[in-house]
């Protein structure tokens, strides 16, 4: 690991108990913000062993052995934050639960990450991202009208509702601990985080502006001016022209000025969508890049992972870094002071 500067979390010590899903990304975020993260690996990682190890120090501990628990508690005694992603009650059974850790370090922030949370009827049952999304309403809302729900990778549950809320929680608790000397347990659950991420949808529902029917709303593909269209070469183009002035720019550049004053004519949306699809099908993705370049039409190419590394804007911002000969995301967000860049393992 090499560093070009100390990050804003320089001096913060984190113990991360190896897991899959949201905990490793949370540890990665903290490491790239400058924290010293020690990851406690199992002697024999399973088939789903996580790869988000960069920027962390690694130790191998067998928590099934008595000396293993003692090693983790020794690390926790000098740490600010501990992260774990096991089922409720497992760390207690292994001898490294919150009570045992706080007995060694009362100011420790003990971050617990699960899908279902620490209590409730499902708390002790297995699950993965798709299961947690399914009960929140979010999965049912993603997909085309009349089609099945679509799976948003594991970005929405594991990492959006999981990692980011875990990091927010432990940093807030760390602020409290440094002010008062009091540590605490942070119960971060993916079902809670995803539900909270959907706050705007719940607000729209309360105002009568969101339908439960999939693919019929403003931001779920229900409108022709917030959708994706196939180009002549089989590529795809994304359109997000919500505001009237951006919509007018879009239809002008599509060669469809007749639609300029009819953005909110819901009855005409099926015909509008057909016209948009026909227009996009007349040129290749690269040709549309030329048409939309530098405009406010809110139209952009749909790129795969390989294309994204070469995308001019992402290249200008150095959004990717080389990691062992492979592209990897650069740390985010960026800071005007105490910026840190991590490379190596």
ABEGO torsion letter per residue (X at the ends): XBBABBBAABGBBBBBBBBBEAAAAAAAAAAAAGBBBBBBBBABBBAABBABABGBBBBBBBAABAAAAAAAAAAAAABABBBBABBBGAAAAAGABAAAAAAABAABBBBBBBAAEABEAAAABBBBAAAAAAAAGAAAABEBBGBBBBBBEAAAAAAAABAAAAAAAAAAAAAAAAAAGBBBBBBBBAAAAAAAAAAAAAAAAAAGABBABBGABAAAGABAABBBBBBAAGBBBBBABABAAAAAAAAAAAGBAAAAAAAABAAAAAAAAAAAAAAAAABBAAAAAAAABGBAAGBBBBBBAAAAAABAAAAAAGABBBBGGBBBBBBOBBBABGBBBBBEX
